[in-house]
Amino acid sequence: MTQSASLLQIETRGRVLLVGLNRPAKRNALNDGIILEIERAFQVLPAEIGAVVIHGIGGHFSAGLDLSELQERDATAGLMHSRMWHRVFDLIQHARVPVIAALQGAVIGGGLELACSAHIRVADPSAYYALPEGSRGIFVGGGASMRLPRLIGVHRMADMMLTGRVYKAEEGVTLGFAQYLTEADGALTKALELAERVAQNAPLTNFAVLQALPLIAEASPQTGLMLESLMASVAQSDQEAKNRIRDFLEKKVGKVKSG
Ligand code: 1HE
């Protein structure tokens, strides 16, 4: 195994690809090598994979940007570096399949930016969220200014950056950092359970949710409604939809259950 390959621990479980950040001694700080390995993992997603879970090995999701790599970078290199992160995190956000982040321990700076590029975030009670960029004299560069305010609001993000405020897992699920809060050490198990479930959806529905829904949500209302109609008509005309609806009408599949 090459050294760069060992920065990620990649495993396939059924139709789910597990991508484990694997620098536990450095609290999964994100160096260039690990970011490029993430890019590679998403570029070569096997066709049979229906969902991805990203998690951190060793009790922390990620301590963010590897600060030891920052020291010698000038302005141009910094710009290119940030754009490289954008390229990779865009690949996650626009992945063919749903991506679920399992969060525990530190979800800091660039680690939070990585988590924000996933579609679903699942946290256990040890998770905490921070943006210490302000105190380090730097700024976010992995897409947080664009993605995080959409989750928690720009005022909350500004407070985190200005004051160093840290949010705990319990607050995080209320405020929008994560959609799920589990019992102790339960994030990866829950993320896998959700991944197995979403992998069973019709591929076109998952495509619509990942690719069309975010565009519709940000479009002007009339453009958005037209896009919704177009996407709905494409989805319902797919044979997969016809099969699934027939199965329901013939009582071959379960009903929606409350809770
Ligand atoms: C690191 C990093 C890192 C740990 N870059 N090496 N992120 C931060 O400002 C967070 C910095 N890290 C911490 O505050 C703490 O390490 C933690 C709270 C995450 C964990 O504390 P702890 O006591 O469990 O571990 P530790 O002893 O502090 O760290 C273990 C080792 O990991 C240690 O190295 P060692 O060689 O002395 O063993 C640390 O130096 C190393 N380490 N975090 C490099 N981040 C695209 S822009 C994004 C901008 C940002 O992400 S800014 C936020 C940066």
Residues whose N, C-alpha, C, O or C-beta is under 5 A from the ligand:
A	BS01	1HE	A25 K26 R27 A29 A63 G64 L65 D66 L67 S68 W85 A106 I108 G109 G110 G111 P132 E133 F139 V140 G141 G142
